[in-house]
Each structure stands twice: as structure tokens, then as C-alpha cells.
């Protein structure tokens, strides 16, 4: 029995499991020879696919978590600032009065509360300057070693990232090398299949041409045959080429007479 011509595999789109509905990728990048026209066509298809894609680069923020609500609407400070902007007024400068050691004004020189406020301001600024001196002393004493330790930590982190990058690049190189070797190995086999496929197509074309020629000759022969008129059916069992006697009885041949005599002798 001849083998069926249909393939014994499931068509694309009817495959079970994770392969169902997936795109069939059959690209062999290391052995496929693409022309400039084919590359331009592929790039144009990619651009069209990006245009029709629902995931645009400018919409990547939609995948992030929403920003928290700070409830700034109706805040008095924000209202005042918006009103200043609408009015076109300049922004108020930084208030540096707290950083000055101003004496009480002339009309408040005898006010004990004014002198107390000025003294408290002087004490706070003195404490601030003392804290600055302490921070500077700590920086001079421990700053170099702290920065060196921080730099060492950064170097260790950098070395770890570089090792991970080198390992990933090595893995990519190994995969690409294996792909290239496997594709190069099957290149000869694929070339043989392609040559066999082209030869089969050429042979099929030759067979179709020969069949067409035979059919043409057959039609010519049929056209040359004489036309045969339809004859009425022999309802009396008279064989073709035999007539009837004057009484309408069918004529009997010698073979029939001898057969009758033989039947009589046998009886």
C-alpha cells in the first residue's frame, strides 16, 4: 500500500501544551543568506508590528505602582504659592534673620523679652557652630578611613557585578557557538533536501507536461474515430449480423443445428 502524502504531524495552531498558539520560529541566522530586499522587508514588518503593538515605550509607567496620594489639594501653602504665581510676584528669598546676631531695635532696647530672644538666638547659633566644629574634627579624624572603606565596598560590589557580567557574556558566547556549530552541521543536509525538493518539483513539472501531451494526443485520436450510430436493442435475442426468414423467425446457423443434433443424440 502506498504511503499517504499527508504529513503525520499536527498543523500549526493545533499543537498541544505550551506550543499551542506560539509562533513557529525557523530562522537559521548563521546559514541563511538574506538579500537586502528581504532585510528591508523584515525591518518594515517589525516597524508595522511596533505600530500595532499595545505596549508602547512611552506607556511603560502604566506598569508601575500608582503614586501615593499626598493630599496636597487645598493645602494653604500650595494655594498661596499658586496665587503668587498667578499674580506674577517674585518668590520670597531665604530668611537669614535667624543666622544673624542682631540686637533689639532702638525702641525695644529696654525690653527684657527682646534681649532674651536675642540671647537665645546667640546661644542656638553658638551651639550650631559647635556642632559644625565637632563634625569637622570627626571628618578629619575618621573621614579618610571611612571613605577608603566605602571605596573598598564599592570596588567589591563592582567586581561582583563584573564577574556576573563576564559569566553572562560567556554563557551567551557558548550558546551562540553551539547554535553556529549545530546550524553549520545541518547546512549540508538542508542543502541536500533543498536540491532534492527542487529536483522533485522539476520532475513533477515534467510529468505534468508529459501528461498534458498524452491527454492532447488522446483527444486527437478520439476526434479521428468514426462516429458510430446508435442501434436498437435486439429484443428477440438475434445476434448482430443475423437476419430473419420470411415468417419473421430468426435464422439458425450451422453451429446451432449441430448443437441441437448433439443434444438429441445425447438424449
Residue pairs with C-beta under 8 A, 6 or more apart in sequence:
10 16
12 24
13 20
13 21
14 20
15 22
28 183
28 190
29 179
29 183
30 179
30 180
30 183
30 184
31 183
31 184
31 187
31 190
34 42
72 78
84 91
98 121
98 124
98 125
99 125
101 118
101 121
101 122
101 125
102 118
103 109
103 118
104 111
104 114
104 115
104 117
104 118
105 114
108 114
234 240
236 250
237 250
238 244
238 250
242 250
242 251
242 253
243 251
244 250
244 251
245 251
